[in-house]
Each structure stands twice: as structure tokens, then as C-alpha cells.
Amino acid sequence: MEEVEAKYHETEDERVLDLRHNGRNVTVSVTKNGYGMLIVADETGELERYYGLDMALDHAAEVLGVAPTEIELPDEAREMGM
């Protein structure tokens, strides 16, 4: 089974977690200013917003067709949404 590829990066305004699995791409992002909601998006655009990282990852995993436990977070992404 193919693993979920998880890459974290930051832009000037956002913290971004890019997730890829079996040709599907999902992004979880949050603004750097204050405690914004996490945005889950795919190639078609924004899917949903969440206050907690766990809920955002649950939705991202569902879109990717994997269990949330199959997403191994980079250390830098562990505090997104806090």
C-alpha cells in the first residue's frame, strides 16, 4: 500500500501541510495571524474549515481514502490549529 506523503511549508501568510496519496492531493492550511480556522482544500478548492487539527486531518484522510492514523505529521505541523 502506498504511504501518505506529508510535506509542511510556510508562506509569508500561511502554514501549509500538503498531503498526497494515490494521485489525490489535499492541503490543510492556517493563517499565521492569530488563531484562524484550518482550511481543508483539494484540487477543486476549499472543502471545509475546522478549529482543530484533528478534525481537519480526519476530513483530509477521508478525501484521500485513508485512515487518519496513516497520516504521519512532520514535526513542524503538529501545532497547527493550536
PyMOL commands that place a pseudoatom at each C-alpha (Angstrom):
pseudoatom trace, name=CA, resn=MET, resi=1, chain=A, elem=C, hetatm=0, pos=[0.000, 0.000, 0.000]
pseudoatom trace, name=CA, resn=GLU, resi=2, chain=A, elem=C, hetatm=0, pos=[1.236, 3.469, -0.892]
pseudoatom trace, name=CA, resn=GLU, resi=3, chain=A, elem=C, hetatm=0, pos=[2.012, 5.716, 2.082]
pseudoatom trace, name=CA, resn=VAL, resi=4, chain=A, elem=C, hetatm=0, pos=[0.585, 9.190, 2.533]
pseudoatom trace, name=CA, resn=GLU, resi=5, chain=A, elem=C, hetatm=0, pos=[3.194, 11.788, 1.593]
pseudoatom trace, name=CA, resn=ALA, resi=6, chain=A, elem=C, hetatm=0, pos=[3.075, 14.713, 4.033]
pseudoatom trace, name=CA, resn=LYS, resi=7, chain=A, elem=C, hetatm=0, pos=[5.093, 17.888, 3.474]
pseudoatom trace, name=CA, resn=TYR, resi=8, chain=A, elem=C, hetatm=0, pos=[4.991, 21.045, 5.573]
pseudoatom trace, name=CA, resn=HIS, resi=9, chain=A, elem=C, hetatm=0, pos=[5.985, 24.527, 4.446]
pseudoatom trace, name=CA, resn=GLU, resi=10, chain=A, elem=C, hetatm=0, pos=[5.288, 28.130, 5.275]
pseudoatom trace, name=CA, resn=THR, resi=11, chain=A, elem=C, hetatm=0, pos=[4.466, 31.071, 3.076]
pseudoatom trace, name=CA, resn=GLU, resi=12, chain=A, elem=C, hetatm=0, pos=[4.545, 34.695, 4.096]
pseudoatom trace, name=CA, resn=ASP, resi=13, chain=A, elem=C, hetatm=0, pos=[0.952, 34.397, 5.370]
pseudoatom trace, name=CA, resn=GLU, resi=14, chain=A, elem=C, hetatm=0, pos=[0.228, 30.704, 5.958]
pseudoatom trace, name=CA, resn=ARG, resi=15, chain=A, elem=C, hetatm=0, pos=[1.372, 27.447, 7.482]
pseudoatom trace, name=CA, resn=VAL, resi=16, chain=A, elem=C, hetatm=0, pos=[0.631, 24.665, 4.980]
pseudoatom trace, name=CA, resn=LEU, resi=17, chain=A, elem=C, hetatm=0, pos=[0.513, 20.880, 5.157]
pseudoatom trace, name=CA, resn=ASP, resi=18, chain=A, elem=C, hetatm=0, pos=[0.388, 19.204, 1.726]
pseudoatom trace, name=CA, resn=LEU, resi=19, chain=A, elem=C, hetatm=0, pos=[-0.875, 15.614, 1.694]
pseudoatom trace, name=CA, resn=ARG, resi=20, chain=A, elem=C, hetatm=0, pos=[-0.700, 13.241, -1.288]
pseudoatom trace, name=CA, resn=HIS, resi=21, chain=A, elem=C, hetatm=0, pos=[-1.907, 9.679, -1.713]
pseudoatom trace, name=CA, resn=ASN, resi=22, chain=A, elem=C, hetatm=0, pos=[-2.724, 7.635, -4.826]
pseudoatom trace, name=CA, resn=GLY, resi=23, chain=A, elem=C, hetatm=0, pos=[-2.878, 10.687, -7.075]
pseudoatom trace, name=CA, resn=ARG, resi=24, chain=A, elem=C, hetatm=0, pos=[-5.094, 12.719, -4.717]
pseudoatom trace, name=CA, resn=ASN, resi=25, chain=A, elem=C, hetatm=0, pos=[-3.888, 15.969, -3.162]
pseudoatom trace, name=CA, resn=VAL, resi=26, chain=A, elem=C, hetatm=0, pos=[-5.264, 17.685, -0.077]
pseudoatom trace, name=CA, resn=THR, resi=27, chain=A, elem=C, hetatm=0, pos=[-3.970, 20.793, 1.644]
pseudoatom trace, name=CA, resn=VAL, resi=28, chain=A, elem=C, hetatm=0, pos=[-4.525, 21.784, 5.274]
pseudoatom trace, name=CA, resn=SER, resi=29, chain=A, elem=C, hetatm=0, pos=[-3.598, 25.402, 5.919]
pseudoatom trace, name=CA, resn=VAL, resi=30, chain=A, elem=C, hetatm=0, pos=[-3.946, 28.106, 8.547]
pseudoatom trace, name=CA, resn=THR, resi=31, chain=A, elem=C, hetatm=0, pos=[-3.041, 31.776, 8.542]
pseudoatom trace, name=CA, resn=LYS, resi=32, chain=A, elem=C, hetatm=0, pos=[-0.113, 32.890, 10.671]
pseudoatom trace, name=CA, resn=ASN, resi=33, chain=A, elem=C, hetatm=0, pos=[-2.095, 35.838, 12.069]
pseudoatom trace, name=CA, resn=GLY, resi=34, chain=A, elem=C, hetatm=0, pos=[-3.947, 34.839, 15.226]
pseudoatom trace, name=CA, resn=TYR, resi=35, chain=A, elem=C, hetatm=0, pos=[-5.938, 31.682, 15.739]
pseudoatom trace, name=CA, resn=GLY, resi=36, chain=A, elem=C, hetatm=0, pos=[-7.599, 31.211, 12.380]
pseudoatom trace, name=CA, resn=MET, resi=37, chain=A, elem=C, hetatm=0, pos=[-9.540, 28.185, 11.286]
pseudoatom trace, name=CA, resn=LEU, resi=38, chain=A, elem=C, hetatm=0, pos=[-7.758, 25.412, 9.439]
pseudoatom trace, name=CA, resn=ILE, resi=39, chain=A, elem=C, hetatm=0, pos=[-8.806, 25.142, 5.804]
pseudoatom trace, name=CA, resn=VAL, resi=40, chain=A, elem=C, hetatm=0, pos=[-9.040, 21.744, 4.094]
pseudoatom trace, name=CA, resn=ALA, resi=41, chain=A, elem=C, hetatm=0, pos=[-8.868, 22.038, 0.296]
pseudoatom trace, name=CA, resn=ASP, resi=42, chain=A, elem=C, hetatm=0, pos=[-8.304, 19.811, -2.710]
pseudoatom trace, name=CA, resn=GLU, resi=43, chain=A, elem=C, hetatm=0, pos=[-7.772, 20.480, -6.405]
pseudoatom trace, name=CA, resn=THR, resi=44, chain=A, elem=C, hetatm=0, pos=[-11.311, 21.864, -6.716]
pseudoatom trace, name=CA, resn=GLY, resi=45, chain=A, elem=C, hetatm=0, pos=[-10.882, 24.424, -3.930]
pseudoatom trace, name=CA, resn=GLU, resi=46, chain=A, elem=C, hetatm=0, pos=[-11.871, 24.814, -0.280]
pseudoatom trace, name=CA, resn=LEU, resi=47, chain=A, elem=C, hetatm=0, pos=[-13.802, 21.871, 1.151]
pseudoatom trace, name=CA, resn=GLU, resi=48, chain=A, elem=C, hetatm=0, pos=[-14.309, 22.830, 4.808]
pseudoatom trace, name=CA, resn=ARG, resi=49, chain=A, elem=C, hetatm=0, pos=[-12.950, 24.831, 7.755]
pseudoatom trace, name=CA, resn=TYR, resi=50, chain=A, elem=C, hetatm=0, pos=[-12.161, 23.463, 11.216]
pseudoatom trace, name=CA, resn=TYR, resi=51, chain=A, elem=C, hetatm=0, pos=[-10.969, 24.827, 14.538]
pseudoatom trace, name=CA, resn=GLY, resi=52, chain=A, elem=C, hetatm=0, pos=[-8.981, 21.720, 15.452]
pseudoatom trace, name=CA, resn=LEU, resi=53, chain=A, elem=C, hetatm=0, pos=[-6.166, 19.958, 13.640]
pseudoatom trace, name=CA, resn=ASP, resi=54, chain=A, elem=C, hetatm=0, pos=[-7.595, 16.520, 14.481]
pseudoatom trace, name=CA, resn=MET, resi=55, chain=A, elem=C, hetatm=0, pos=[-10.886, 17.316, 12.763]
pseudoatom trace, name=CA, resn=ALA, resi=56, chain=A, elem=C, hetatm=0, pos=[-9.118, 18.793, 9.739]
pseudoatom trace, name=CA, resn=LEU, resi=57, chain=A, elem=C, hetatm=0, pos=[-6.917, 15.696, 9.446]
pseudoatom trace, name=CA, resn=ASP, resi=58, chain=A, elem=C, hetatm=0, pos=[-9.945, 13.404, 9.751]
pseudoatom trace, name=CA, resn=HIS, resi=59, chain=A, elem=C, hetatm=0, pos=[-11.543, 15.153, 6.777]
pseudoatom trace, name=CA, resn=ALA, resi=60, chain=A, elem=C, hetatm=0, pos=[-8.284, 15.182, 4.788]
pseudoatom trace, name=CA, resn=ALA, resi=61, chain=A, elem=C, hetatm=0, pos=[-7.863, 11.447, 5.413]
pseudoatom trace, name=CA, resn=GLU, resi=62, chain=A, elem=C, hetatm=0, pos=[-11.424, 10.809, 4.239]
pseudoatom trace, name=CA, resn=VAL, resi=63, chain=A, elem=C, hetatm=0, pos=[-10.748, 12.694, 0.984]
pseudoatom trace, name=CA, resn=LEU, resi=64, chain=A, elem=C, hetatm=0, pos=[-7.527, 10.716, 0.485]
pseudoatom trace, name=CA, resn=GLY, resi=65, chain=A, elem=C, hetatm=0, pos=[-9.258, 7.409, 1.247]
pseudoatom trace, name=CA, resn=VAL, resi=66, chain=A, elem=C, hetatm=0, pos=[-7.054, 6.522, 4.220]
pseudoatom trace, name=CA, resn=ALA, resi=67, chain=A, elem=C, hetatm=0, pos=[-7.406, 6.257, 7.982]
pseudoatom trace, name=CA, resn=PRO, resi=68, chain=A, elem=C, hetatm=0, pos=[-6.306, 9.370, 9.910]
pseudoatom trace, name=CA, resn=THR, resi=69, chain=A, elem=C, hetatm=0, pos=[-3.684, 7.222, 11.645]
pseudoatom trace, name=CA, resn=GLU, resi=70, chain=A, elem=C, hetatm=0, pos=[-1.994, 6.695, 8.258]
pseudoatom trace, name=CA, resn=ILE, resi=71, chain=A, elem=C, hetatm=0, pos=[-1.021, 10.386, 8.109]
pseudoatom trace, name=CA, resn=GLU, resi=72, chain=A, elem=C, hetatm=0, pos=[2.383, 10.859, 9.699]
pseudoatom trace, name=CA, resn=LEU, resi=73, chain=A, elem=C, hetatm=0, pos=[2.732, 14.546, 10.510]
pseudoatom trace, name=CA, resn=PRO, resi=74, chain=A, elem=C, hetatm=0, pos=[6.024, 16.355, 10.115]
pseudoatom trace, name=CA, resn=ASP, resi=75, chain=A, elem=C, hetatm=0, pos=[7.085, 17.772, 13.496]
pseudoatom trace, name=CA, resn=GLU, resi=76, chain=A, elem=C, hetatm=0, pos=[6.582, 21.369, 12.319]
pseudoatom trace, name=CA, resn=ALA, resi=77, chain=A, elem=C, hetatm=0, pos=[2.899, 20.685, 11.535]
pseudoatom trace, name=CA, resn=ARG, resi=78, chain=A, elem=C, hetatm=0, pos=[1.971, 19.214, 14.925]
pseudoatom trace, name=CA, resn=GLU, resi=79, chain=A, elem=C, hetatm=0, pos=[0.968, 22.559, 16.420]
pseudoatom trace, name=CA, resn=MET, resi=80, chain=A, elem=C, hetatm=0, pos=[-1.169, 23.808, 13.546]
pseudoatom trace, name=CA, resn=GLY, resi=81, chain=A, elem=C, hetatm=0, pos=[-4.565, 24.883, 14.807]
pseudoatom trace, name=CA, resn=MET, resi=82, chain=A, elem=C, hetatm=0, pos=[-3.457, 25.400, 18.401]
for i in range(1, 82): cmd.bond("trace and resi %d" % i, "trace and resi %d" % (i + 1))
show_as sticks, trace
zoom trace
